[in-house]
Amino acid sequence: MKSTSLFAIFLLCAFTSYLPSATAQDVLDVDGDPIRNGFIYYVLPAIRGNGGGIERAALGKDTCPITVVQSPNPNSKGLEIKFESAYPAYYINETLILQIKFSYPQQCERKNPWWAISKDISEGPPAIKLSGFHGTELGWFKIQKASKSCDSNDYKLVFCQYDETWCLDVGIYVDRQGNRRLVLAVTGEPFLVHFHKISSSTA
Ligand SMILES: *[C@@H]1O[C@H](CO)[C@@H](O)[C@H](O)[C@H]1NC(C)=O
């Protein structure tokens, strides 16, 4: 039984890799289309019920909404998020190193900052915050498949140090106030997400 389903997965992977537009490693949106480098998407939880899309909040010592959080509202699609690789890649695949930012900056920021990691752990595990503010460190992000199955569009975000000496999954940490922060999932589960086109009717 097990080998049968593995064979089915193999066939599916083999089929996927024959598609002219996409390779097996390309990151797919919920419609099954490859994610395009430099384009914007909504990032929604793969498992519904515990909050909505990704947005930003001013938490703790923040003087501007620089903490990346999951919306408490399960019906919220969150903010538009841009994925960009400096490599001249048309599509984003699972090995490509990326930077991420919100599509629109806020007035309290001078320019539109990339997502970074906060070295301040007084509020919980290292959180994803916007760069350029005190105590943040830039690195790379990757988008990787959460399960080996080729037909799943469940992905996780991974944060890597610049020199890639370590990479850690991004998870959710619910702080004492109930904010659902995106953090390095040092011990916990990765946050499984789907990518929705901004114009998609399924978003
Ligand atoms: C991922 O994309 C980059 C840039 O287009 C390419 O060089 C690399 O070969 C791709 N990796 C895989 C595994 O397809």
The ligand as an SDF file (V2000), in Angstrom:
LIG
                    3D

 14 14  0  0  0  0  0  0  0  0999 V2000
   16.7480   27.7460   -8.9520 C   0  0  0  0  0  0  0  0  0  0  0  0
   16.7750   28.9610   -9.6640 O   0  0  0  0  0  0  0  0  0  0  0  0
   18.0840   29.4320   -9.9520 C   0  0  0  0  0  0  0  0  0  0  0  0
   17.9490   30.7860  -10.6260 C   0  0  0  0  0  0  0  0  0  0  0  0
   17.0520   30.7410  -11.7170 O   0  0  0  0  0  0  0  0  0  0  0  0
   18.8270   28.4250  -10.8150 C   0  0  0  0  0  0  0  0  0  0  0  0
   20.1460   28.8690  -11.0610 O   0  0  0  0  0  0  0  0  0  0  0  0
   18.8740   27.0800  -10.0930 C   0  0  0  0  0  0  0  0  0  0  0  0
   19.4440   26.1170  -10.9250 O   0  0  0  0  0  0  0  0  0  0  0  0
   17.4730   26.6590   -9.7170 C   0  0  0  0  0  0  0  0  0  0  0  0
   17.5470   25.4540   -8.8950 N   0  0  0  0  0  0  0  0  0  0  0  0
   16.8870   24.3410   -9.1980 C   0  0  0  0  0  0  0  0  0  0  0  0
   17.1200   23.2050   -8.2920 C   0  0  0  0  0  0  0  0  0  0  0  0
   16.1210   24.2650  -10.1390 O   0  0  0  0  0  0  0  0  0  0  0  0
  1  2  1  0
  1 10  1  0
  2  3  1  0
  3  4  1  0
  3  6  1  0
  4  5  1  0
  6  7  1  0
  6  8  1  0
  8  9  1  0
  8 10  1  0
 10 11  1  0
 11 12  1  0
 12 13  1  0
 12 14  2  0
M  END
$$$$
